[in-house]
Amino acid sequence: MNIILKHTLNSIVRNPVQSVIVVLSTAMITACMLLCLTISYLFEVNVHLWADANYAGSDVVIDSTNEEDVANIDAYIEEHAEEVSDHYTSLVNYLTVQSAEETVQARRISTPDPEKLNRLTGAEVLQACVNDTEFISAYVSPAFSDVMKLGLGDTFTDMYGNTYFIVGICNSTARYYATPYVAFVSESDGQTAAGSYYVYLRDPDALRPDGRTVKDAWREEVSVLIGNSSGVRAANDVTQADADRSVRGSMQLMSVAAAVITIVMACLLYSSFSVIVRGRVNELVKFKAAGATPMQSTLILLTEAVVYALVGALIGLGVGEGLVQYINSLLFSGVVSAGIVPEAGDYLAALAIGALCGIAACALPSARMGAKPIRRLLGGSERMTAKIPVWAAVPLTAATLSFNIAAFLRKGLRSSPCPSSPWLSPSYGSSL
């Protein structure tokens, strides 16, 4: 065993460029596998954060556009009060806000009672104080606080000249989660005719005498009442459908990208290890002369492949963990204690898949070379090994690695969580 290990180490020293390529290729496969095993969790959490920013656990969302709609909706809610647990109204728009140091685009949610909105939406108030000024009370997200460089008791103004006093900082979840705009909730003067009703039903799936569920009845009857079939949404149904569709679409893209990268890396592994085994002809001749069988010769070569695969897979776990944390920071920026941590089984599965892919890609060159008799090993092309110049191999390897990482991440990071859902896009909020 010491002899085999010694020859393996000697081979690594003689073929440093190919050895690095094999290790990096295995690492890339392992990192891709770790991302594929955990990325669905990232998509699911992200899409639900987006959904909560628009629905925040409500059962029915009703858009009102004029005073007549407001009167009709108020009357309907009062008439069916026994079905309603609670409700609130809010208006969403996008505007420029500024402090003494910064000017940014923000998502404003105005409501008559911010405390009620926070309670019903499950907002997590991290810090709070009392407003003893005549300015408008506002709750902001940590992202808003960081970008604007403001804290409790500070003030900021909007493009219309309104001044807001920060009475609280809430975690960037529920209505406070918004990208690319930072979000804040402010107190409004009263009921607005151009806002939305968020209704929480006592039992949305309960059956009415006519056989319809409560939430379906609300959606149908209120749509007729306000004359707008798209102005009433059963939030839970829409949220789940959009989440499932978004995750499936995103995972299909990620799976295709991972498959392409794995195939490319496997081809690179095969090519590089073919060069490596050709450099071990002299050792194979000695082993075969000492009585080694083709199987034993193949195992000797595979020993080197196993070393490369294990080292590359371990490096790949570190790279994959780094990529997961990087994506976490992009998707959950400003969300306190948010993020996805891969489970122990994900690490073990990624390690096993990466190592097995590396060994499998090296198995064929090993078996082909190990089966050759001494006569063929001593002559012909088997003793000819092409030396790749370091000045050409290093930039090429770096460029290939960078390209594959960029191709793997680009589509997933730029796509919206729910591209098929218009109310999850920033432009929709300005029309509410």
Secondary structure, DSSP 4 states (H G I P E B T S, - for coil): -HHHHHHHHHHHHH-HHHHHHHHHHHHHHHHHHHHHHHHHHHHHHHHHHHHHHHTTT-SEEEE--SHHHHHHHHHHHHHTGGGEEEEEEEEEEEEEEE-SS-EEEEEEEEES-HHHHHHHHT--EEEE----SSSEEEEE-HHHHHHHT--TT-EEEETTS-EEEEEEEE-SSGGG--SSSEEEEEE-SS--SSSEEEEEES-TTPBPTTS-BHHHHHHHHHHHHHT-GGGEEEHHHHHHHHHHHHHHHHHHHHHHHHHHHHHHHHHHHHHHHHHHHHTTHHHHHHHHHTT--HHHHHHHHHHHHHHHHHHHHHHHHHHHHHHHHHHHHHHTTT-TT------HHHHHHHHHHHHHHHHHHHHHHHHHHHTS-HHHHHSGGGG--PPPPHHHHHHHHHHHHHHHHHHHHHHHHHS-S-TT-GGGSHHHHTT-
